Amino acid sequence: MFFSPDDIKNLRYRDDLGDPGEFPFTRGVYPTMYTGRLWTMRQYAGYATAEESNRRYRYLLKHGQTGLSVAFDLPTQMGYDSDHALAHGEVGKTGVAIDTLEDMEILFRGIPLERVSTSMTINATAAVLLAMYIAVAEKQGVSREKLAGTVQNDILKEYVARGTYIYPPKASISLSVNIMKYCSKHLPKWNTISVSGYHIREAGATAVQELAFTLANGITYVQHAIEHGGLDVDSFAPRISFFFNAHNNFFEEIAKFRAARRIWARIMKIRFKARDPKSWMLRFHTQTAGSTLTAQESDNNAIRVAYQALAAVLGGTQSLHTNSRDEALSLPSEDSVKLALRTQQLIAYESKIPETIDPLGGSYYIESLTGNIEKQVNEYLETIESMGGVLLAIEKGYFQEEIHRSAYEFQKAVESGDISVIGVNRFAAEETRKIFTAVKVSPIAVKNQVQRTRRIKTKRNNVETRALLKKLERAATAGEDLVEPILSCVKAYATIGEISDTLRDVYGEYKEKSIF
């Protein structure tokens, strides 16, 4: 391919690009970008018990990580205690097990929450984990106004791509808006939602689909916050953040990030009439692509991650996680985690890339590609709008069908060799697997977690706990805001399972309709 001025002849600098920090923010959301402040280096971590995860966080902070990112296990994500029958075999596997406030206290022991920004990848039970975080901060003597970080709180992408939902969509969105409303009043430094395209992409979506479906979800949250939460758009929009994937198609990823800022700025300014320029800004976290990592020749993953991270930086990310080379085999080892963090640090401190803002801006290819992605994304947004919006599109299985089709086409291309995966379908050696010392969750750790949860259930003031859970049930039935009632339950050491079951009794559980 060859690109020339003819490919960007309709590009208007002020309207389509603007200087960094200016509408429509194609070139970056801040005037100085990394010349003023580097992105937050935030390694996603958490496994087994709070004690073990706390050790990993301390290790990462010691080696230069600048923000925490908490991974929770599946029972925590789904609102089940570690001693529940459905939690068997899953406790601590995909993240840390958090059942009560005591677990959260241990998780952040010795970590000053007034100085550390924390991201929590949690959705269906986001309100419970946020309440626990607030309670831990209070025990540390840290006021809510000083807390900085993000709670993912993006339940829509769970229905679209991932599946860790509990309640029906309308009830779930109501909970998401509750958090947005509460944080806009009490946690001014907190990102109230991280609208996530990462998991959509991991499920098999294309770059365009990742961006389109994520922005469609973002539009839905804004609509509900205004129409059902009674919020003024500028009271919450500046604290909306996004979470994107960085895949192997280097230039496409850079253009995707630039197009995302431009599209969102226009949506917020033109469609939602936001007046505050901060409401127009699309700030985002990036994670390198877990789905591109291979068990074969796993050292290659470190190289893949480096290029993906570089695309994120050249695309203007505000926060970055780099995957570890052994994640296709097991939970990442300390050495691999450190190498992943060093990858970011090498880009930040040795490459000199951060010294220039949007260095690829003006490239015939990049600007043409950015415009083309914008055009395709807007076509998707129009289609979703014509279907009646995101909720109806979910019920019809539209997103799922689109993602499944893209995933199938990608896999066919890999199997045919049209898409190369080095060490797998191209240049594959006979001995392709490196031996790592796998990080495993100890059965003893799981047993200790279960015992701790049961001990807390017996030693707390159960009369008070039951009364507060009943109060939560009444608030949910009446359609009231729920963060404060949940916070009261958390402080009384109600478990995540008990709080979730209380809401299950009110809202019911969602069962996805088969699209096949």
ROBAZA-805054 format. One record per residue (C-alpha): x, y, z; residue in one letter. Coordinates in steps of 0.2 Angstrom, whole numbers, plus 5000, padded with zeros to 4 digits. Layout:
XYZa...
This chain:
500050005000m500550184997f499850345004f499950524999s499150695002p497650634991d497150515005d496950655017i496350795006k494750815016n495650825033l495350985042r496751015055y495751115068r494051025066d494750845064d496450855073l496751005084g498251035094d498550915109p497350955123g496151035111e494450975104f494250845096p495750785106f496350675091t498150715096r497950685114g496850745129v498250845137y499250995130p500950925136t500450735136m502050635142y503150785142t502250835157g501850675165r502050495160l500650365159w500250275175t501150105175m499849995182r500149805182q498549695183y498849575198a497949475211g497849285215y497449165229a497249255246t497349435251a499049405259e499849335244e499149475233s499749605245n501449535243r501349545224r500749725225y502249775237r503449685225y502749785210l502749955219l504549915225k505149895207h504350055200g502450025197q501550185199t499750125201g498849965207l497649855197s496649725206v496149565198a494749465208f494349285207d492749225198l491749195214p492049375220t491549435202q489949335203m489449375221g489849205229y490749175245d492249065245s491348935255d489948925243h489748765233a489848855216l491548935222a492348765223h493848745212g493848935208e494449015224v495949125220g496149065203k495949215191t496249345205g496149375223v494749305234a493749445243i492349395254d492249525268t493049685273l494349595283e495049525266d495149705259m495949765274e497349635272i497449665253l497949845256f498949825272r500449945272g499850025256i499450215259p497850235249l498050425249e499550405238r499150255227v497950255213s496950095212t496050015198s494849875202m494249765188t492549725195i490749745187n489249645194a489849665212t490749835209a489649935222a490249805235v492049815232l492050005230l491150005247a492549895255m493850005247y493050165255i492950075272a494750025272v495250205268a494250265282e495150135294k496750215287q496150385291g496050435272v494550535267s493450485252r493950655244e495750595243k495450425235l496050405217a495750265205g494450175195t493150045197v492749955180q490849955184n490449915165d489149785166i488549795148l490149725141k489749575152e488149535142y489049575126v490649475128a491149405145r489749335155g490049385173t488449465176y487149425190i485649535188y484549585173p485249725162p484049865168k484449825186a486249815183s486349975174i485450055188s486749995200l488150065188s487250235189v487150225208n489050215208i489250355196m488050465206k488850425223y490650455217c490150625208s489650685225k490950605237h492450535227l492950685216p494550595210k493850435207w493450365189n491650305191t491650185177i492950115165s491950075149v492849915143s493249865125g494649755131y493549605134h492549625118i494149615108r494749465118e493149375113a493649395095g493049575089a493949675077t494749835081a493249935073v492049825083q492949845099e492850035097l491050045091a490349925104f491250005118t490750185113l488950125111a488950055129n489750225134g488250315126i487050205135t487850245152y487750425149v485950415144q485450325159h486450435171a485450585164i483750515161e483650395176h484950455188g484450645186g486250695184l486850845174d488050775161v489550885166d489350825184s489950645180f490650645162a492350705167p492550545177r492150425164i493650325158s493850185145f494850025144f495549965127f496549825120n498249835111a498349705098h499749655085n499249765070n500349915076f499750055065f497850005066e497950015085e498750185086i497450245074a496050165084k496550265099f496650425090r494950395082a494150345099a494550515106r493850605091r492250515090i491950525109w492250715109a490950745096r489750635104i489850725121m489950895114k488650885100i487450745106r487450765124f487750955124k489150945137a489951115141r491451065151d492951025140p493450885152k491750805148s492350785130w493950705134m494150515131l495450455144r495850275143f496850135151h497650005139t498149825142q499149725129t498249575121a498149415131g497349325117s498949355106t500049265119l500549085115t501148935125a502348895111q503948985112e503249095126s504749215126d504049285110n502649355120n503849475128a504149545110i502349545106r501949645122v503349775119a502649815102y500849825108q501349935123a502250045110l500650065100a499750115116a501050245120v501050315102l499150315103g499150425119g498550305133t498450375151q498750205159s499550045154l499649865159h500949745150t500549565150n501849435156s502649315144r502049155154d500249205155e499749075142a500448945154l499949005171s499849145183l501349255180p502949225189s503849375198e505249375185d504049385171s502949525180v504549625182k505049605164l503349665159a503549815170l505249845163r504549845146t503550005150q505050085159q506150055144l504850145133i504650285146a506450315150y507650255136e506650265120s506450455120k504750425112i503850525126p504750685122e503650715107t501750725107i500850625094d502450595084p501450505070l500150645068g500150705050g500650545043s499650515027y499350335032y498950365051i497750505047e496950405033s496750255044l496050355058t494750435047g494250265040n494050185057i493050335063e491850305047k491650125051q491350145069v490050285066n489150155054e489050035068y488350165080l487050205068e486550025066t486449995085i485450155086e484250095073s483949935083m483350035098g484950045107g486149935116v484949845128l483849785113l485349745103a485949635117i484249545119e484349515100k486049445101g486749565089y488449595097f488649415101q488349365083e489549505076e490949455088i490749265085h490849295066r492449395068s493249265079a492749125067y493549225052e495149265062f495349075067q495049015049k496449145044a497649075057v497348895052e497548935033s499149035037g498449195030d498849265047i500549225054s500849175072v502649155075i503148995083g501448915080v500948915062n502548995055r504348955060f503848835072a505248735080a505048555086e505348595104e504248745106t503848755125r504948835138k504848765155i504248895168f503948865187t502048885186a501248995200v499848895207k498548925220v498948825236s497548715242p498048765260i497748945255a496048905248v495648815264k496248965275n495149085265q493648975267v493948955286q494249145288r492549185279t491649065291r492549135306r491949305302i490149255300k490149185318t491149315327k490249475320r488649545327n487449445317n485949535323v486649705317e487249625300t485549545297r484649705301a485749805288l485449675275l483649695277k483749885276k484749855259l483349745253e482049875257r483050015248a483349905233a481449865232t481050045233a482250095219g483350195230e485250235229d486150085236l487950135239v487750195256e486650045262p487949925255i489350025264l488450005280s488249815277c490149805272v490649895288k489649765298a490649625289y489249565278a489949455265t489949485246i488849335244g487549395257e487449565249i487349495232s486049365237d485049505245t484949595228l484649435219r483049415229d482549585223v483149585205y483249405201g484649325190e484849355171y484949205160k485549235142e484449185128k485349065116s485749155099i485948985090f
